[in-house]
Amino acid sequence: MRNFDYSTLRQRDWPQEIPKLLDLLKQYAQFHRLQLQSVSAPPEPCDRHDPERARLRGRYLALQQRYPEALLDNILASCQLSGLKADHALLSYLQSDDVEPSSLREQEIFDYLRLHRLFLEHYAAIPFHGQTIVKMHYVLHQSSALPYRGRFRRRPFEITKEQLLSDTEGGELASFVSLPPQEVPAAFTELTESCRVNLEQGGIEPLLLIPCFILDLLCLHPFADGNGRLGRVLTQMLLAKCGYEVVRCSGFDTLLMRDSQRYYDALTASAAHWPEGGHDPGYFVSFLLRTLLRCYEDFNVWFYSLEDPRDPQGRMRKAQEASGLFAKHLPAGLALGNIPERYRESPAASRPEKPDAHASLLSRISPLRRRNLTVTTPQGELREVAVLQRN
């Protein structure tokens, strides 16, 4: 039987990169709160003779629009990670008030849309414990009425050699076998309770505790289906509850999808020897911290580009200023855009590097535009929906 005692994270010898990332993320979080406070209340409409108030009001209105846009982007990316085919037109249709999903795929996307919106809009009021996660899984499959919704798996979970997406220790493929079904309820209760207690007591750094908990949850695979989508929503909910609210207005899932190969590489590397407790969570922790850092970078680029919405060169200049905003505050040996890919050599590091999806600053700050499209519903009716598209 595995033991899940997260208090041991205090004594763990983390590589040098992770403490530097923690310091940098705390600076970003503090500055992000100041950014939100500066536009927390909408200034009253003002005339053209008061440009400062007009600029603040414009930022407030843009921020209010960014939340639903980021929500749809994240849901679309997470569906793609899970193998569900979706697009913005389908998501816009499914979020209508009177919609009724007509297929199993639409039911899964509809339920995920509802789960994502519920737990990221009301995260502050939702208590975190094991029963909350069980209810989340029920909501994730509520429309489909599947018999295993909200219930632990009753079959063994194994990933064969052919299903693994990256190499493990020594460069050789190996299968992964999780805990047997009869041990899942007790293990689930222990790991969720240990995480809850340590989050409430505050003795463990949340940015270390949350990735380790999510890693254990994914490796335990407590439910028959939907563990990946559930884990991604839970990651963002816990980060938001701990003060890292940037996940609500940035593309956290989108970044995971764009860097999906490294996401699965880090997950597979950290899952090696997990059943016997000999795994190394550092790969997964490092990857999630760097993904969160990119969320802050992307939000800063967007936030400071609002002053020049119709000037491409101005957007580029603001983007460069935002990217270098914290350069003088970085810990020694760590620079934005130059963070080591892994805190130590990874078995998958020999793969050719994929093009960096974040290289183009203009692509990051390209605004989403709403366009009305006429679509045919599953019932044969014509419906006009608002579709979010990038220029």
C-alpha positions in Angstrom: 0.0 0.0 0.0 1.4 3.4 -1.1 1.9 6.1 1.5 1.0 9.7 0.6 2.6 12.0 3.1 3.2 15.4 1.5 4.9 16.7 4.6 8.0 15.0 3.4 8.3 17.6 0.6 9.9 19.9 3.2 13.0 17.7 3.4 13.2 17.0 -0.4 16.3 18.3 -2.1 14.9 20.1 -5.1 17.2 21.1 -8.0 18.4 24.7 -8.2 16.1 25.7 -11.0 12.9 25.0 -9.0 13.6 27.5 -6.1 14.4 30.1 -8.7 11.2 29.5 -10.5 9.3 29.7 -7.2 10.8 33.1 -6.4 10.0 34.4 -9.8 6.4 33.2 -9.8 5.8 34.8 -6.4 6.9 38.1 -7.9 4.7 37.7 -10.9 1.7 36.8 -8.7 2.2 39.9 -6.6 2.4 42.1 -9.6 -0.6 40.4 -11.2 -2.7 41.2 -8.2 -1.7 44.8 -8.6 -2.7 44.7 -12.2 -6.1 43.4 -11.4 -6.6 45.9 -8.6 -5.9 48.7 -11.0 -8.9 47.7 -13.1 -11.0 46.0 -10.5 -13.8 48.6 -10.7 -15.0 50.1 -14.0 -14.3 53.9 -14.1 -17.4 55.9 -15.0 -17.8 56.8 -18.7 -15.7 59.8 -19.4 -15.2 62.2 -22.3 -12.2 62.4 -24.5 -10.6 65.1 -22.3 -9.8 62.5 -19.7 -7.5 59.9 -21.5 -6.3 58.2 -18.3 -9.8 57.2 -17.2 -10.6 56.2 -20.7 -7.6 53.9 -20.8 -8.5 52.3 -17.4 -12.1 51.7 -18.6 -10.8 50.2 -21.8 -8.6 47.8 -19.8 -11.5 46.9 -17.5 -13.8 46.1 -20.4 -11.1 44.1 -22.2 -10.4 42.1 -19.1 -14.0 41.2 -18.6 -14.1 39.9 -22.2 -10.9 38.0 -21.7 -12.3 35.6 -19.1 -14.8 33.9 -21.4 -12.4 33.9 -24.3 -9.7 32.2 -22.2 -12.3 29.7 -20.9 -13.2 28.6 -24.4 -9.6 28.5 -25.5 -8.6 26.3 -22.5 -11.6 23.9 -23.0 -10.8 23.6 -26.7 -7.1 22.8 -26.0 -8.0 20.3 -23.2 -10.4 18.5 -25.5 -7.7 18.2 -28.1 -5.3 16.8 -25.4 -8.0 14.2 -24.6 -8.7 13.3 -28.2 -12.1 15.0 -28.4 -12.7 16.8 -31.7 -14.1 20.3 -31.1 -13.9 23.8 -32.4 -15.1 27.3 -31.3 -18.3 27.0 -33.3 -19.3 23.8 -31.4 -18.3 25.3 -28.1 -20.3 28.4 -28.8 -23.3 26.3 -29.7 -23.0 24.1 -26.6 -22.9 27.0 -24.2 -26.3 28.2 -25.3 -29.0 28.0 -22.6 -31.4 25.8 -24.5 -29.0 23.4 -26.1 -29.4 19.6 -25.9 -26.3 17.6 -26.9 -27.3 15.0 -29.4 -24.2 12.7 -29.5 -21.8 11.2 -27.0 -19.1 13.5 -28.1 -21.3 16.6 -27.7 -22.3 15.3 -24.2 -18.7 14.9 -23.1 -17.8 18.4 -24.4 -20.9 19.9 -22.9 -20.2 18.4 -19.5 -16.6 19.5 -19.6 -17.6 23.0 -20.5 -20.0 23.1 -17.5 -17.4 21.6 -15.2 -14.7 24.1 -16.3 -17.0 27.1 -15.9 -18.4 26.0 -12.6 -15.2 25.3 -10.8 -13.2 28.2 -12.2 -15.8 30.8 -11.7 -16.7 29.7 -8.1 -13.4 28.3 -7.0 -13.2 30.5 -3.9 -16.4 29.1 -2.5 -15.8 25.5 -3.3 -14.2 23.5 -0.5 -11.4 21.2 -1.5 -11.6 17.6 -0.3 -12.0 14.1 -1.8 -15.7 14.3 -2.1 -15.4 17.5 -4.2 -13.3 15.6 -6.7 -15.8 12.7 -6.8 -18.6 15.3 -7.5 -16.4 16.9 -10.2 -16.1 13.5 -12.0 -19.9 13.1 -11.7 -20.4 16.5 -13.4 -17.9 15.6 -16.0 -20.2 12.7 -17.2 -23.5 14.0 -16.0 -25.3 14.2 -19.4 -24.0 10.8 -20.6 -25.5 9.0 -17.6 -22.6 6.5 -17.7 -22.6 4.0 -14.9 -19.1 4.8 -13.7 -19.6 8.5 -13.2 -18.6 9.6 -9.7 -17.4 6.0 -9.0 -13.9 4.6 -8.6 -12.6 2.2 -11.3 -13.2 -1.5 -10.8 -10.6 -2.7 -13.2 -6.7 -2.6 -13.2 -5.1 0.3 -15.0 -2.1 -0.4 -17.1 -0.3 1.4 -19.9 1.5 -1.0 -22.2 4.9 -0.4 -23.8 3.2 0.5 -27.1 1.0 3.1 -25.4 3.8 5.0 -23.6 4.6 8.3 -25.3 8.2 8.7 -24.2 11.2 6.8 -22.9 11.8 6.2 -19.2 15.0 5.6 -17.3 17.8 4.2 -19.4 16.0 5.0 -22.7 14.0 1.8 -22.7 10.2 1.6 -22.9 8.5 0.1 -19.9 4.9 -0.5 -19.0 3.1 1.3 -16.1 0.8 -0.5 -13.7 -1.1 1.6 -11.2 -2.5 0.3 -7.8 -5.1 -2.4 -8.0 -8.8 -1.4 -7.8 -9.3 -2.6 -4.2 -6.6 -0.2 -3.0 -7.9 2.9 -4.9 -10.5 4.2 -2.4 -8.1 4.2 0.6 -5.2 5.6 -1.5 -7.5 8.3 -2.9 -8.8 9.3 0.5 -5.2 9.4 1.9 -3.7 11.6 -0.8 -6.6 14.1 -1.0 -6.7 14.4 2.8 -2.9 14.9 3.0 -3.1 17.6 0.3 -6.0 19.3 2.0 -4.3 19.4 5.4 -1.0 20.7 4.1 -2.7 23.4 2.0 -4.7 24.6 5.1 -1.7 24.5 7.4 0.5 26.3 4.9 3.7 24.4 5.8 4.3 23.3 2.3 4.8 25.6 -0.7 1.6 25.3 -2.8 3.5 25.4 -6.0 5.3 22.3 -5.0 2.4 20.6 -3.3 -0.2 21.0 -6.1 1.9 19.5 -9.0 2.9 16.5 -6.7 -0.7 16.0 -5.8 -1.9 16.1 -9.4 0.9 13.7 -10.4 -0.2 11.2 -7.7 -3.8 11.6 -8.8 -3.0 10.9 -12.5 -0.8 7.9 -11.6 -3.5 6.5 -9.3 -6.1 6.9 -12.1 -9.0 6.6 -9.7 -11.7 6.7 -12.3 -12.4 4.7 -15.4 -12.4 7.8 -17.7 -11.8 11.5 -17.6 -8.8 11.6 -15.2 -6.8 13.9 -17.5 -9.5 16.5 -18.0 -10.4 16.3 -14.3 -6.7 16.8 -13.3 -6.3 19.8 -15.5 -9.4 21.5 -14.1 -8.3 20.6 -10.6 -4.8 22.0 -11.2 -6.2 25.4 -12.3 -8.8 25.5 -9.4 -6.1 24.8 -6.8 -3.7 27.4 -8.3 -6.5 30.0 -8.3 -7.4 29.2 -4.7 -3.8 29.7 -3.7 -3.6 33.1 -5.3 -2.3 32.3 -8.8 -5.5 33.5 -10.5 -3.7 34.2 -13.8 -4.9 30.7 -14.9 -8.4 32.1 -15.2 -7.5 34.7 -17.8 -4.7 32.9 -19.7 -4.3 29.9 -21.8 -3.0 27.3 -19.3 -4.5 24.3 -21.2 -3.5 26.0 -24.5 0.1 26.0 -23.4 -0.1 22.4 -22.4 -1.5 21.5 -25.7 1.1 23.4 -27.7 3.8 21.7 -25.7 2.0 18.4 -25.4 5.0 16.2 -26.2 7.1 17.7 -23.3 4.0 17.6 -21.1 3.7 13.8 -21.6 7.5 13.4 -21.5 7.5 15.1 -18.0 4.5 13.1 -16.8 6.0 9.8 -18.0 9.4 10.5 -16.5 8.0 11.4 -13.1 5.6 8.4 -13.2 8.5 5.9 -13.5 8.6 3.7 -10.4 5.5 5.5 -8.9 3.7 2.3 -7.7 6.6 1.4 -5.4 7.1 5.0 -4.3 10.5 5.4 -6.0 9.4 8.1 -8.5 11.0 11.5 -9.1 8.3 14.3 -9.3 10.8 16.9 -10.2 10.2 16.6 -14.0 6.5 17.2 -13.7 6.9 20.0 -11.1 9.4 21.8 -13.2 7.3 21.6 -16.3 4.1 22.9 -14.6 6.0 25.8 -13.0 7.4 26.8 -16.4 4.0 26.6 -17.9 2.6 28.8 -15.2 5.4 31.3 -15.8 4.5 31.4 -19.5 0.9 32.2 -18.4 2.1 35.3 -16.6 4.3 36.3 -19.5 1.4 36.0 -22.0 -0.9 37.9 -19.7 1.6 40.7 -19.3 2.1 40.9 -23.1 -1.7 41.2 -23.6 -2.2 43.6 -20.7 0.4 46.1 -21.9 -0.6 45.8 -25.5 -4.0 47.3 -24.8 -2.7 50.8 -25.1 -1.9 50.3 -28.8 -4.7 48.0 -30.0 -4.5 49.2 -33.7 -0.8 49.7 -34.0 1.2 46.4 -34.7 4.5 48.0 -34.1 3.2 49.5 -30.9 1.9 46.1 -29.8 5.4 44.6 -30.5 7.1 47.3 -28.5 4.7 46.8 -25.6 5.2 43.1 -25.8 9.0 43.4 -25.7 8.7 45.8 -22.7 6.3 43.3 -20.9 8.6 40.4 -21.6 11.5 42.2 -20.0 9.5 43.7 -17.2 11.0 41.4 -14.5 14.5 40.9 -16.1 16.2 43.1 -13.5 14.5 41.2 -10.7 15.4 37.7 -11.8 17.5 35.5 -9.6 21.0 35.0 -10.7 21.3 32.4 -13.6 17.7 32.6 -14.6 16.3 34.7 -17.5 13.0 34.9 -19.2 12.9 32.8 -22.3 16.1 31.0 -21.3 14.9 28.6 -18.6 16.5 25.2 -18.8 14.1 22.7 -20.4 14.6 20.2 -17.6 16.3 20.5 -14.2 18.5 17.6 -15.2 19.0 15.6 -18.4 15.8 13.8 -19.3 15.7 10.5 -21.2 13.6 12.3 -23.9 16.0 15.2 -24.2 17.7 13.7 -27.3 14.6 14.4 -29.4 14.9 17.2 -31.9 13.5 20.4 -30.5 10.1 21.4 -31.8 9.6 25.0 -33.0 8.7 27.2 -30.0 5.1 28.1 -30.2 5.7 31.2 -28.2 8.5 32.7 -30.4 6.2 35.2 -32.1 5.0 37.9 -29.7 2.5 39.2 -32.2 0.8 35.8 -32.3 0.5 35.8 -28.6 -1.3 39.2 -28.5 -3.4 38.7 -31.5 -6.9 39.6 -30.2 -9.9 37.3 -30.5 -12.8 38.7 -32.5 -16.4 37.7 -32.3 -18.1 36.8 -35.6 -21.6 35.6 -36.1 -22.0 32.4 -38.1 -25.1 30.4 -39.1 -24.8 26.8 -38.2 -27.2 23.8 -38.5 -28.1 22.2 -35.2 -28.5 18.4 -34.9 -32.3 18.9 -35.1 -31.9 20.5 -38.5 -32.6 24.1 -37.4 -30.5 27.1 -38.4 -29.0 29.0 -35.5 -26.8 32.0 -35.4 -23.9 31.6 -33.0 -21.0 33.9 -32.0 -17.7 32.4 -32.9 -14.4 33.5 -31.4 -11.6 33.7 -34.0 -8.2 35.2 -34.2 -7.2 37.6 -36.9 
